[in-house]
Amino acid sequence: MNKESKEMAKLAYHALDEKKAEDIRIIDISGVSVIADYFIIASGSNQNQLQAMQDAVDEELYKAGYHAKQIEGNQNSSWILMDYNDIIVHIFSKEDRLFYDLERVWRDGKEIDPASI
């Protein structure tokens, strides 16, 4: 885990929060996986909100000089995955979030209080 990934997580969290994302979680997975340092998981109530959340995260990170390696999902998706190497942002519909339950899958990671990053 490095300072840059913390900054990215903080920017993504604030962008999601600004778009009224629900139940935003930051999970430090650096101790249990090499794929990233953080997972950021958030829910939205409808397709328009999910798209707005994606746009906000991408714009905020882009302005800070971070570019997505890959984005999976589109305007009709109920799960959008944004891979920025050090952080991975998961934006879900409420139903898909309950179904996939990433918090349970990654329970060996450490949930981070957004105020601490």
C-alpha positions as CSV (number, residue, x, y, z in Angstrom):
1,M,0.0,0.0,0.0
2,N,1.3,3.4,-0.9
3,K,0.5,7.0,-0.5
4,E,-0.7,7.3,-4.1
5,S,-3.3,4.5,-3.7
6,K,-4.6,6.1,-0.5
7,E,-5.0,9.4,-2.4
8,M,-6.8,7.6,-5.2
9,A,-9.1,5.9,-2.7
10,K,-9.9,9.2,-1.0
11,L,-10.7,10.9,-4.3
12,A,-13.0,8.0,-5.4
13,Y,-14.8,8.0,-2.1
14,H,-15.5,11.7,-2.2
15,A,-16.7,11.5,-5.8
16,L,-19.1,8.7,-4.9
17,D,-20.3,10.5,-1.8
18,E,-21.0,13.6,-3.8
19,K,-23.2,11.6,-6.1
20,K,-25.1,10.3,-3.1
21,A,-23.8,6.7,-3.4
22,E,-25.1,4.5,-0.7
23,D,-23.1,2.3,1.8
24,I,-19.7,3.3,0.5
25,R,-17.0,0.9,1.8
26,I,-13.3,1.0,1.4
27,I,-11.5,-2.4,2.0
28,D,-7.8,-2.6,2.2
29,I,-6.9,-5.8,0.4
30,S,-3.2,-5.2,0.2
31,G,-2.4,-7.8,2.8
32,V,-4.5,-10.5,1.2
33,S,-4.1,-9.9,-2.6
34,V,-1.7,-8.5,-5.1
35,I,-4.4,-7.3,-7.5
36,A,-4.9,-3.9,-5.8
37,D,-4.4,-2.1,-2.5
38,Y,-8.1,-1.1,-2.1
39,F,-11.6,-2.1,-3.2
40,I,-14.1,0.7,-3.0
41,I,-17.7,-0.6,-3.1
42,A,-20.8,1.5,-3.4
43,S,-24.5,1.1,-4.3
44,G,-26.8,3.3,-6.3
45,S,-30.6,3.2,-6.7
46,N,-31.0,3.4,-10.5
47,Q,-29.1,3.3,-13.8
48,N,-28.8,7.0,-14.0
49,Q,-27.2,7.2,-10.6
50,L,-24.8,4.4,-11.3
51,Q,-23.7,6.2,-14.5
52,A,-23.3,9.5,-12.7
53,M,-21.2,7.7,-10.0
54,Q,-19.0,6.2,-12.6
55,D,-18.6,9.5,-14.4
56,A,-17.8,11.4,-11.2
57,V,-15.1,8.9,-10.1
58,D,-13.5,8.8,-13.6
59,E,-13.5,12.6,-13.8
60,E,-12.1,13.1,-10.3
61,L,-9.3,10.6,-10.8
62,Y,-8.5,11.8,-14.3
63,K,-8.2,15.4,-13.1
64,A,-5.7,14.1,-10.5
65,G,-3.7,12.4,-13.2
66,Y,-4.9,8.8,-12.7
67,H,-6.3,6.9,-15.7
68,A,-8.4,3.8,-15.7
69,K,-6.7,0.7,-16.9
70,Q,-10.1,-0.8,-17.7
71,I,-13.7,-0.1,-17.1
72,E,-16.3,-3.0,-17.3
73,G,-20.0,-2.2,-17.6
74,N,-22.0,0.3,-19.5
75,Q,-25.2,2.4,-19.2
76,N,-27.3,-0.8,-18.9
77,S,-25.1,-2.6,-16.4
78,S,-26.0,-3.1,-12.8
79,W,-22.4,-3.6,-11.8
80,I,-19.6,-1.3,-13.0
81,L,-16.0,-2.2,-12.3
82,M,-13.4,0.5,-12.6
83,D,-9.8,-0.7,-12.4
84,Y,-7.1,1.9,-11.6
85,N,-4.4,-0.7,-10.8
86,D,-3.9,0.3,-7.2
87,I,-7.7,0.7,-6.5
88,I,-10.7,-1.1,-7.9
89,V,-14.0,0.7,-7.7
90,H,-17.2,-1.5,-7.7
91,I,-20.5,0.3,-8.4
92,F,-23.5,-1.9,-7.9
93,S,-27.3,-1.8,-8.0
94,K,-28.6,-2.7,-4.6
95,E,-29.8,-6.1,-5.7
96,D,-26.5,-7.1,-7.4
97,R,-24.5,-5.9,-4.4
98,L,-26.5,-8.2,-2.1
99,F,-26.1,-11.1,-4.6
100,Y,-22.4,-10.8,-5.1
101,D,-21.6,-9.8,-1.5
102,L,-18.0,-8.7,-2.1
103,E,-17.6,-7.6,1.5
104,R,-18.1,-11.2,2.5
105,V,-15.8,-12.6,-0.2
106,W,-13.0,-10.1,0.8
107,R,-13.7,-10.3,4.6
108,D,-10.0,-11.0,5.1
109,G,-9.3,-7.5,4.0
110,K,-9.5,-4.6,6.5
111,E,-12.4,-2.2,6.2
112,I,-11.0,1.4,6.3
113,D,-12.7,4.4,7.8
114,P,-12.8,7.0,5.0
115,A,-11.8,9.7,7.5
116,S,-8.5,7.9,8.2
117,I,-7.2,8.0,4.6
